[in-house]
Amino acid sequence: MKYVLWQVLGMVLVALGGQGVIRLLIDQDKPGLLGWVPGGFAAHLIGYLAVTAAGGVLAGWAAERVQKAKAQR
């Protein structure tokens, strides 16, 4: 069950990061959640991409662990 929660967290990070990237590319004047990060457009874009990538890695890792746990039963 704990790996399912990690998987959900990863998917939430992918959703937040992905929508942040899309919104930032459409309207560069509104950085959204990462507006507090200094550095302008490039820093905001890199930040959103990093959150998206981290979420994907976390969700993938957790999915593998869930599959291993099911196989052991």
C-alpha positions in Angstrom: 0.0 0.0 0.0 2.8 2.4 0.8 4.2 2.1 -2.8 0.8 3.0 -4.2 0.9 6.2 -2.2 4.4 7.0 -3.7 3.0 6.3 -7.1 0.1 8.7 -6.6 2.5 11.4 -5.3 4.7 10.9 -8.5 1.6 11.2 -10.7 0.6 14.4 -8.9 4.1 15.8 -9.5 3.9 14.9 -13.2 0.5 16.6 -13.4 1.6 19.8 -11.6 4.9 20.0 -13.5 3.4 19.3 -16.9 0.7 21.9 -16.6 3.2 24.4 -15.3 5.4 23.8 -18.4 2.5 24.2 -20.7 1.2 27.3 -19.0 4.6 28.9 -18.9 5.2 28.3 -22.6 1.8 29.8 -23.4 2.0 32.8 -21.1 5.6 33.6 -20.1 4.6 36.4 -17.8 2.8 34.1 -15.2 5.3 31.6 -13.7 2.7 30.0 -11.4 3.8 28.0 -8.4 7.5 28.6 -9.1 7.1 32.4 -9.3 9.2 32.8 -6.1 12.3 31.2 -7.9 14.7 33.8 -9.1 16.2 33.6 -12.5 13.3 34.3 -14.8 11.8 32.2 -17.6 14.7 29.8 -18.0 14.8 29.0 -14.3 11.1 28.5 -14.1 11.0 26.2 -17.1 13.9 24.1 -15.8 12.2 23.9 -12.4 8.9 22.7 -13.9 10.7 20.2 -16.1 12.7 18.9 -13.1 9.4 18.4 -11.1 7.9 16.6 -14.0 10.9 14.3 -14.4 11.2 13.6 -10.7 7.5 12.7 -10.6 7.9 10.4 -13.6 10.8 8.6 -12.0 9.0 8.3 -8.6 5.9 7.0 -10.2 7.8 4.5 -12.3 9.9 3.3 -9.3 6.8 2.8 -7.2 5.0 1.0 -10.0 7.8 -1.5 -10.3 7.8 -2.0 -6.5 4.0 -2.6 -6.6 4.5 -5.2 -9.4 7.2 -7.0 -7.4 5.0 -7.1 -4.3 2.2 -8.6 -6.3 4.5 -11.2 -7.8 5.7 -12.3 -4.3 2.1 -13.1 -3.2 
